[in-house]
Amino acid sequence: MRKIIQFIKESYAELRRVVWPGKEDVVSSVKVVIISTILFAAVLGLVDVLLLLGIQAIF
């Protein structure tokens, strides 16, 4: 039980030292993730369509 309490105290102390990102940083990161996801999905969709057309042309 003593180790659990010590772990919780150390975790809390560590969280107080964390430098949390600001709102602008978070919004910027979210934009990058959303745009990257959309672009990646578009590229995969294009590859899927091209492969489907290629397979249909062969058979």
Secondary structure, 3 states (H helix, E strand, C coil): CHHHHHHHHHHHHHHHHCCCCCHHHHHHHHHHHHHHHHHHHHHHHHHHHHHHHHHHHHC
